[in-house]
């Protein structure tokens, strides 16, 4: 059982480039989330989804987009990368709303924008 | 005041000792509380939920103090493998089904 799988593990982007961070889960969880973690800060929610076809903004959505065409996949798109987007990105899923159930995280993607 | 505040540490503790951390939260209406553990350069993993009456899981005990708005984590008989960053997590304001507020974490180093 793979759980939550994120790719790539590492990426260096130049300012203005775009990329998609991939996330897939095989636990049939309805709820999926994208977080970013900056040094010395708590995780911040970028976007979340409560099921296929439904997405919504979290605390820090600017500069990002998501889609949820299937239950399994929840890719995060960065358009026009900026140095402020240098961070570690975690995808997570849960079977219930996160107030009521633990989050299952992927291994993370370390992104540097220079 | 930060919504969720933790002492960043590091706490340097000898193996076998007992260590405790607190975490304060600002929203008195919060209902859900968690401790996650994060190893260096790894993803967070749930350590335990925190219930109103307090709860224990092996060497770990979590307590909630609603009056003073803090949660605590106690680790007894600490092991080298307990070295990690411990993240305090509280459900957020508004659409609280989907928003968790994460503390920046307390770093624990267990020394042999």
Interface residues (C-beta under 8 A of the other chain):
Chain A: X31 X33 X40 X41 X42 X43 X44 X45 X48 X50 X56 X58 X59 X90 X97 X98 X99 X100 X102 X103 X105 X106 X107 X108
Chain B: X4 X8 X31 X32 X34 X41 X42 X43 X44 X45 X46 X49 X87 X91 X96 X97 X98 X99 X100 X101 X102 X103 X104 X105
